[in-house]
Amino acid sequence: MKTAKVTLADATYYLAFDGEAMFTLRDDFGGTQLALEAIEQDTRESFAATGAIAAVLRAVHYTHLALP
């Protein structure tokens, strides 16, 4: 599992990329590379895709996850 620490409005979140997230992104976007391509443009659709991807990664966040 890979994680990324994100701070937004003075709150810290950890986004987790595990097997469940990988399969969900594959189902929703066709793969992780296509998911990244979906968020490259400066459009409403890219903004929506960014939110959808963050929701997938947030959905697999474990509160007991200990990170350095």
C-alpha positions in Angstrom: 0.0 0.0 0.0 1.2 3.5 -0.8 0.0 6.5 1.1 0.3 10.3 0.6 0.0 12.9 3.3 -2.2 15.8 2.3 -2.9 19.0 4.3 -6.0 20.9 3.3 -7.4 23.8 5.3 -5.0 23.0 8.2 -6.3 19.4 8.4 -4.0 16.5 7.6 -5.4 13.5 5.6 -3.7 10.4 4.4 -4.8 9.0 1.0 -4.2 5.3 0.6 -3.6 3.5 -2.7 -4.1 -0.2 -2.1 -5.5 -3.1 -4.1 -9.1 -2.0 -3.6 -8.3 1.5 -4.9 -6.3 0.1 -7.8 -9.2 -2.1 -8.9 -11.8 0.7 -8.4 -9.7 3.2 -10.5 -9.3 0.5 -13.2 -13.1 0.0 -13.2 -13.9 3.7 -13.2 -11.1 5.1 -15.4 -9.5 2.2 -17.2 -6.4 2.2 -15.1 -4.2 4.4 -13.0 -2.5 6.0 -16.0 -5.8 7.0 -17.6 -7.0 8.3 -14.2 -4.0 10.6 -14.1 -4.6 11.7 -17.6 -8.2 12.5 -16.6 -7.1 15.1 -14.1 -4.4 16.8 -16.3 -6.7 19.3 -18.0 -8.0 22.5 -16.5 -11.7 21.7 -17.0 -14.8 21.0 -15.0 -14.5 17.3 -16.0 -11.0 17.1 -14.6 -12.0 18.8 -11.4 -14.8 16.2 -11.0 -12.4 13.4 -11.8 -10.0 14.7 -9.2 -12.7 14.6 -6.6 -13.7 11.1 -7.6 -10.2 9.8 -7.4 -9.6 11.5 -4.0 -12.9 9.9 -2.7 -11.6 6.5 -3.8 -8.3 7.0 -2.1 -10.0 8.4 1.0 -12.5 5.5 1.1 -9.7 3.1 1.8 -8.1 5.2 4.5 -7.6 3.3 7.8 -7.7 5.3 11.0 -5.2 2.9 12.6 -2.7 3.5 9.8 0.6 4.5 11.4 2.9 6.6 9.2 6.2 8.1 9.9 
